[in-house]
Amino acid sequence: MTEAEVRQIMGRYMEGSGWPTIPGSSTNAPGTLKIVGGDSQYSTETSPSGQMVIRGSLVFRHSNDGAFNSDWGIISLSSGRVVNVEFSPD
């Protein structure tokens, strides 16, 4: 599946982590996000707007409510195509 197809299917969800980057981090400063309760780790950076992004991935969430704002669908891409899909519950 391509990135465009993912965005079309996931269009009703909010795109992006919604998380601010750690204060003091600079744009494109690398970091690591470990998924609690699992073995997955992702390389992160800061977007120009100050939001944490996962490198090479799209992140979708269904809510900004504090109880659910970290329910993420993480779609990893390589060469513009999906290579992995993971759900990370809040």
Secondary structure as UniProt FT lines:
FT   HELIX           3..9
FT   TURN            10..12
FT   STRAND          14..15
FT   TURN            23..24
FT   TURN            27..28
FT   STRAND          31..34
FT   TURN            36..37
FT   STRAND          41..46
FT   TURN            48..49
FT   STRAND          51..54
FT   TURN            55..56
FT   STRAND          57..61
FT   TURN            66..70
FT   STRAND          72..78
FT   TURN            79..80
FT   STRAND          81..88
//
